[in-house]
Amino acid sequence: MTSMPSIQDLVVPGQRSVLLDTETTGLDPATGDRIIEVAAIELIRDLPTARHFHCLIDPERDVPEEATRVHGYARSHLVGQKRFAEIVDDMLAFFGDAPLIAHNATFDFGFLNAELARLALPALHPSRMIDTLALAKTRFPGMPNSLNALCNRFSIDLSERTTHNALLDCRLLAGVYVELTGGRQRGLVLAAATQAEQFYTYTRPEHRTPRTFAVSEAQLAAHAAFVGRLKDAVWLAE
């Protein structure tokens, strides 16, 4: 029995991107704030697959109360989690060389690059950055463009977003990104990869098998009558 190809087998170079989000102890890595959570999901042709990366991180410092009110994580939640140095290889492997999408991406890039610098690792190049906040401001100038505002604008369910959980925010942002880029208009077929996983595969017109449909005499007559009422109908052109 031939096994179903994995989503990676179907990827053409240039189709893959990664959408990411971070949660932190504060707003400025230059003053010692650290990452406490990283989440990322894979996109193929700007639509999400089942592959994702997610981990909590011990920031090796306190978590201010005002930060806890935003994302829900206190120091006690993070003690015993891996440190950034222990997850960085897996994170970078998941990123690969794909473009990196984030909402207010300069914030996430700033924190990730500060953590990479601590380990003497190369920074993420700004040319890889796709900022959905910048996209939203271009499309909706002068309007609120927070993730909550965009989800409300696009009728994306926010009922689970009681705090800024990074993985949930990634999934919400994936829906927003689809709307911002017109992704719902792209052809896709939902296919089962294994019993435990489903993923999106993408079909091109030349790979589609034409389907035939039986048409009754009554349907043909109704169509002819409809076309007959049209002025200069293309169906009647020789």
BELZI-V412973 format. One record per residue. N is the residue number from 1. RES is the residue in one letter. OMEGA is omega in degrees with one decimal (999 if undefined). D_CENTER is the distance of its C-alpha to the mean C-alpha in Angstrom with 2 decimals. Layout:
n:N res:RES omega:OMEGA d_center:D_CENTER
n:N res:RES omega:OMEGA d_center:D_CENTER
//
This chain:
n:1 res:M omega:-179.6 d_center:33.12
n:2 res:T omega:-179.0 d_center:30.30
n:3 res:S omega:176.6 d_center:27.06
n:4 res:M omega:177.9 d_center:23.74
n:5 res:P omega:176.2 d_center:21.91
n:6 res:S omega:178.5 d_center:18.87
n:7 res:I omega:-179.4 d_center:15.50
n:8 res:Q omega:178.2 d_center:16.35
n:9 res:D omega:-175.3 d_center:19.60
n:10 res:L omega:-173.4 d_center:18.02
n:11 res:V omega:172.0 d_center:15.93
n:12 res:V omega:180.0 d_center:17.73
n:13 res:P omega:-179.4 d_center:17.61
n:14 res:G omega:-180.0 d_center:15.40
n:15 res:Q omega:-171.7 d_center:12.87
n:16 res:R omega:170.7 d_center:10.62
n:17 res:S omega:-178.6 d_center:8.14
n:18 res:V omega:177.7 d_center:6.55
n:19 res:L omega:-172.9 d_center:4.36
n:20 res:L omega:174.5 d_center:7.34
n:21 res:D omega:176.3 d_center:9.83
n:22 res:T omega:166.4 d_center:13.57
n:23 res:E omega:-170.0 d_center:16.51
n:24 res:T omega:177.4 d_center:19.93
n:25 res:T omega:-177.6 d_center:23.63
n:26 res:G omega:-170.4 d_center:23.91
n:27 res:L omega:-170.6 d_center:23.06
n:28 res:D omega:178.6 d_center:24.76
n:29 res:P omega:-180.0 d_center:24.67
n:30 res:A omega:179.6 d_center:27.91
n:31 res:T omega:175.6 d_center:29.75
n:32 res:G omega:176.8 d_center:28.70
n:33 res:D omega:-173.3 d_center:25.56
n:34 res:R omega:175.1 d_center:23.38
n:35 res:I omega:175.4 d_center:19.97
n:36 res:I omega:179.9 d_center:20.18
n:37 res:E omega:173.3 d_center:16.70
n:38 res:V omega:174.4 d_center:13.77
n:39 res:A omega:178.2 d_center:10.55
n:40 res:A omega:174.5 d_center:7.78
n:41 res:I omega:-179.5 d_center:5.75
n:42 res:E omega:173.1 d_center:6.50
n:43 res:L omega:170.6 d_center:5.64
n:44 res:I omega:-171.8 d_center:9.10
n:45 res:R omega:175.6 d_center:10.24
n:46 res:D omega:176.9 d_center:6.93
n:47 res:L omega:-171.4 d_center:6.66
n:48 res:P omega:169.7 d_center:5.61
n:49 res:T omega:179.6 d_center:8.75
n:50 res:A omega:-175.7 d_center:10.74
n:51 res:R omega:177.3 d_center:10.67
n:52 res:H omega:175.6 d_center:9.77
n:53 res:F omega:-179.0 d_center:11.88
n:54 res:H omega:174.0 d_center:13.41
n:55 res:C omega:166.9 d_center:16.82
n:56 res:L omega:-173.2 d_center:19.20
n:57 res:I omega:172.5 d_center:21.46
n:58 res:D omega:-176.9 d_center:25.08
n:59 res:P omega:179.1 d_center:25.36
n:60 res:E omega:177.3 d_center:29.11
n:61 res:R omega:179.4 d_center:30.03
n:62 res:D omega:174.3 d_center:30.27
n:63 res:V omega:-178.2 d_center:27.57
n:64 res:P omega:-177.3 d_center:28.97
n:65 res:E omega:-179.7 d_center:29.40
n:66 res:E omega:175.9 d_center:27.58
n:67 res:A omega:178.0 d_center:24.40
n:68 res:T omega:179.4 d_center:24.86
n:69 res:R omega:-179.7 d_center:25.10
n:70 res:V omega:-172.9 d_center:21.59
n:71 res:H omega:175.1 d_center:19.66
n:72 res:G omega:-178.1 d_center:22.42
n:73 res:Y omega:172.5 d_center:23.14
n:74 res:A omega:179.7 d_center:26.76
n:75 res:R omega:-177.3 d_center:28.37
n:76 res:S omega:178.9 d_center:29.59
n:77 res:H omega:-168.9 d_center:26.12
n:78 res:L omega:177.6 d_center:25.49
n:79 res:V omega:-179.1 d_center:28.91
n:80 res:G omega:174.5 d_center:28.90
n:81 res:Q omega:178.8 d_center:25.21
n:82 res:K omega:173.7 d_center:24.64
n:83 res:R omega:-177.0 d_center:24.95
n:84 res:F omega:-179.4 d_center:22.48
n:85 res:A omega:-177.9 d_center:24.84
n:86 res:E omega:-178.8 d_center:24.52
n:87 res:I omega:-169.5 d_center:20.75
n:88 res:V omega:-178.8 d_center:20.21
n:89 res:D omega:178.5 d_center:21.00
n:90 res:D omega:179.4 d_center:18.54
n:91 res:M omega:-178.6 d_center:15.75
n:92 res:L omega:176.3 d_center:16.74
n:93 res:A omega:177.7 d_center:17.15
n:94 res:F omega:178.1 d_center:13.59
n:95 res:F omega:-174.5 d_center:12.52
n:96 res:G omega:176.9 d_center:15.22
n:97 res:D omega:-175.0 d_center:15.81
n:98 res:A omega:168.3 d_center:12.39
n:99 res:P omega:-175.8 d_center:11.25
n:100 res:L omega:-174.0 d_center:9.49
n:101 res:I omega:176.6 d_center:7.30
n:102 res:A omega:177.1 d_center:8.42
n:103 res:H omega:-167.8 d_center:10.39
n:104 res:N omega:-170.1 d_center:13.95
n:105 res:A omega:179.7 d_center:13.02
n:106 res:T omega:176.9 d_center:16.75
n:107 res:F omega:-177.6 d_center:17.05
n:108 res:D omega:177.8 d_center:14.68
n:109 res:F omega:-179.6 d_center:16.13
n:110 res:G omega:180.0 d_center:19.55
n:111 res:F omega:179.8 d_center:19.39
n:112 res:L omega:-179.7 d_center:17.97
n:113 res:N omega:175.2 d_center:20.60
n:114 res:A omega:177.7 d_center:23.26
n:115 res:E omega:178.4 d_center:22.68
n:116 res:L omega:179.7 d_center:22.79
n:117 res:A omega:178.3 d_center:25.93
n:118 res:R omega:-178.4 d_center:27.60
n:119 res:L omega:-178.8 d_center:27.37
n:120 res:A omega:177.4 d_center:28.52
n:121 res:L omega:-179.3 d_center:25.38
n:122 res:P omega:178.5 d_center:24.08
n:123 res:A omega:169.6 d_center:21.67
n:124 res:L omega:-175.1 d_center:18.24
n:125 res:H omega:-178.9 d_center:19.32
n:126 res:P omega:178.3 d_center:18.33
n:127 res:S omega:178.9 d_center:18.04
n:128 res:R omega:-171.1 d_center:14.72
n:129 res:M omega:168.8 d_center:13.30
n:130 res:I omega:-173.4 d_center:11.19
n:131 res:D omega:-179.6 d_center:11.78
n:132 res:T omega:175.8 d_center:10.32
n:133 res:L omega:177.6 d_center:13.55
n:134 res:A omega:177.1 d_center:15.62
n:135 res:L omega:-178.2 d_center:14.11
n:136 res:A omega:179.5 d_center:14.85
n:137 res:K omega:176.6 d_center:18.27
n:138 res:T omega:-178.2 d_center:19.12
n:139 res:R omega:-176.9 d_center:18.40
n:140 res:F omega:-176.6 d_center:19.91
n:141 res:P omega:177.4 d_center:22.50
n:142 res:G omega:-179.3 d_center:24.47
n:143 res:M omega:174.8 d_center:22.34
n:144 res:P omega:-176.9 d_center:20.51
n:145 res:N omega:170.9 d_center:16.90
n:146 res:S omega:178.2 d_center:15.86
n:147 res:L omega:177.4 d_center:12.79
n:148 res:N omega:-178.1 d_center:15.51
n:149 res:A omega:-179.4 d_center:17.13
n:150 res:L omega:176.7 d_center:14.23
n:151 res:C omega:177.3 d_center:13.49
n:152 res:N omega:-178.8 d_center:17.25
n:153 res:R omega:-177.2 d_center:17.47
n:154 res:F omega:178.1 d_center:15.12
n:155 res:S omega:176.0 d_center:16.66
n:156 res:I omega:-173.2 d_center:13.69
n:157 res:D omega:179.9 d_center:15.47
n:158 res:L omega:-170.1 d_center:15.88
n:159 res:S omega:-179.0 d_center:18.70
n:160 res:E omega:-173.4 d_center:17.30
n:161 res:R omega:176.6 d_center:16.39
n:162 res:T omega:172.7 d_center:19.79
n:163 res:T omega:-176.5 d_center:18.73
n:164 res:H omega:175.3 d_center:15.84
n:165 res:N omega:-170.6 d_center:14.65
n:166 res:A omega:-178.0 d_center:11.89
n:167 res:L omega:176.5 d_center:10.22
n:168 res:L omega:178.8 d_center:10.68
n:169 res:D omega:176.3 d_center:9.44
n:170 res:C omega:-178.5 d_center:6.00
n:171 res:R omega:176.0 d_center:6.24
n:172 res:L omega:-178.8 d_center:7.94
n:173 res:L omega:176.3 d_center:5.96
n:174 res:A omega:176.7 d_center:3.36
n:175 res:G omega:177.6 d_center:7.04
n:176 res:V omega:-178.1 d_center:8.34
n:177 res:Y omega:175.6 d_center:6.64
n:178 res:V omega:-179.7 d_center:7.95
n:179 res:E omega:-178.4 d_center:11.10
n:180 res:L omega:-175.8 d_center:11.52
n:181 res:T omega:-179.7 d_center:11.46
n:182 res:G omega:-173.8 d_center:13.38
n:183 res:G omega:-178.8 d_center:11.15
n:184 res:R omega:-179.2 d_center:13.10
n:185 res:Q omega:-175.8 d_center:16.08
n:186 res:R omega:-177.6 d_center:15.12
n:187 res:G omega:176.0 d_center:16.99
n:188 res:L omega:176.7 d_center:15.58
n:189 res:V omega:177.6 d_center:17.50
n:190 res:L omega:-176.1 d_center:16.56
n:191 res:A omega:179.0 d_center:18.69
n:192 res:A omega:178.8 d_center:19.85
n:193 res:A omega:175.5 d_center:19.57
n:194 res:T omega:176.8 d_center:21.81
n:195 res:Q omega:-174.9 d_center:23.27
n:196 res:A omega:-171.5 d_center:20.79
n:197 res:E omega:169.9 d_center:17.52
n:198 res:Q omega:178.8 d_center:15.99
n:199 res:F omega:178.2 d_center:13.58
n:200 res:Y omega:168.7 d_center:12.92
n:201 res:T omega:-171.2 d_center:15.47
n:202 res:Y omega:-175.8 d_center:16.06
n:203 res:T omega:175.2 d_center:19.60
n:204 res:R omega:-176.8 d_center:21.50
n:205 res:P omega:-175.9 d_center:24.57
n:206 res:E omega:-179.9 d_center:27.01
n:207 res:H omega:-176.6 d_center:25.88
n:208 res:R omega:177.0 d_center:26.39
n:209 res:T omega:-179.6 d_center:29.68
n:210 res:P omega:177.0 d_center:31.62
n:211 res:R omega:177.6 d_center:32.60
n:212 res:T omega:-178.8 d_center:36.03
n:213 res:F omega:176.2 d_center:37.08
n:214 res:A omega:-179.7 d_center:40.64
n:215 res:V omega:-177.4 d_center:41.93
n:216 res:S omega:177.4 d_center:45.04
n:217 res:E omega:180.0 d_center:48.02
n:218 res:A omega:178.1 d_center:47.35
n:219 res:Q omega:177.1 d_center:43.80
n:220 res:L omega:-180.0 d_center:45.18
n:221 res:A omega:179.2 d_center:47.86
n:222 res:A omega:178.9 d_center:45.49
n:223 res:H omega:179.8 d_center:43.28
n:224 res:A omega:179.1 d_center:46.41
n:225 res:A omega:178.8 d_center:47.59
n:226 res:F omega:-179.3 d_center:44.30
n:227 res:V omega:-179.4 d_center:44.24
n:228 res:G omega:179.6 d_center:47.87
n:229 res:R omega:-178.3 d_center:47.13
n:230 res:L omega:177.3 d_center:44.72
n:231 res:K omega:178.8 d_center:46.10
n:232 res:D omega:-178.4 d_center:45.74
n:233 res:A omega:-179.2 d_center:43.37
n:234 res:V omega:179.7 d_center:41.68
n:235 res:W omega:-177.2 d_center:42.36
n:236 res:L omega:-179.6 d_center:46.06
n:237 res:A omega:179.2 d_center:45.93
n:238 res:E omega:999 d_center:47.85
//
